[in-house]
Amino acid sequence: MPVRVLRAAPQWRCVECISDLHLSPATPRTAAALADYLHHTDADAVLVLGDLFEVWVGDDVLDDAGSFEARVLRQFADCARHRTVAMLVGNRDFLLGPRAAAMAGWQVLDEVCVLEAFGRRTVLVHGDAQCLADVDYQRFRLQARDPAWQQQFLAQPLDRRRAFARGLRDSSEHRKRTLGMAAYPDLDPGAMHALLHQHQATTLVHGHTHRPGDEVLGDGLVRHVLTDWDLDHDPAAPRAEVLRLSAEGVQRRPLPC
């Protein structure tokens, strides 16, 4: 079962969160930055909050041991030998399964996970489930999280699944080009407040929106939004950053680009 509460070990000094790398063979610089980060980080735990991959259409993509996906997961496995590594799925890679987890050596986190560390309770989510104004996406999300739908989808030939994923991605890119960031609603304020109160936490960490920042939500609540990573599409404005949580608080740490 996915981990619902992740408790820091007493000796942990810091935890780092990343999300929205959207890795694919078309993002070699971003993939290289991740490999370098996983090799050099001194964090006691690395938590990936979704959309590590641009798309994941089933663990059978790992049948090719030399595939791009397999190479990325082996890098996580090397990192996991020295620290806790955990993964929470996003809207692009929600089909990551047990075979991928075993290869990567990561713990699987629940889609809403509470991190108990450094005297605080922090709610971790990808963020897509709380974007309530995106009605069309929420309708698709409800369908795609249904086990019967997933079983039917995964039973299709790999090429057909990849074609379906390309169609979704192309539609998303067209929407982004047409409407800009307005195409992607932010998390609903009421949903964020309810989530934090439900889990008796004051801090929310999420990705998904590609709008990094820190925001006071009121009532003593705060959220920290993770940046996406992209070192391939706009060399003039590379993005790669981790959010470090420690006893000293929250720190944004840009990576060398």
Stockholm file with secondary structure:
# STOCKHOLM 1.0

chainA/1-257         MPVRVLRAAPQWRCVECISDLHLSPATPRTAAALADYLHHTDADAVLVLGDLFEVWVGDDVLDDAGSFEARVLRQFADCARHRTVAMLVGNRDFLLGPRAAAMAGWQVLDEVCVLEAFGRRTVLVHGDAQCLADVDYQRFRLQARDPAWQQQFLAQPLDRRRAFARGLRDSSEHRKRTLGMAAYPDLDPGAMHALLHQHQATTLVHGHTHRPGDEVLGDGLVRHVLTDWDLDHDPAAPRAEVLRLSAEGVQRRPLPC
#=GR chainA/1-257 SS CCEEEEECCTTCCEEEEECCCCBCTTCHHHHHHHHHHHHHCCCSEEEECSCSBSCCCCGGGGGSTTSHHHHHHHHHHHHHTTSEEEECCCSSSTTCCHHHHHHHTCEEEEEEEEEEETTEEEEEECSGGGCTTCHHHHHHHHHHTCHHHHHHHHTSCHHHHHHHHHHHHHHHHHHHHHHGGGGSCCCCHHHHHHHHHHTTCSEEEECSSCCCEEEEEETTEEEEECCCCBSSSCTTSCBCEEEEEETTEEEEEECCC
#=GC SS_cons         CCEEEEECCTTCCEEEEECCCCBCTTCHHHHHHHHHHHHHCCCSEEEECSCSBSCCCCGGGGGSTTSHHHHHHHHHHHHHTTSEEEECCCSSSTTCCHHHHHHHTCEEEEEEEEEEETTEEEEEECSGGGCTTCHHHHHHHHHHTCHHHHHHHHTSCHHHHHHHHHHHHHHHHHHHHHHGGGGSCCCCHHHHHHHHHHTTCSEEEECSSCCCEEEEEETTEEEEECCCCBSSSCTTSCBCEEEEEETTEEEEEECCC
//
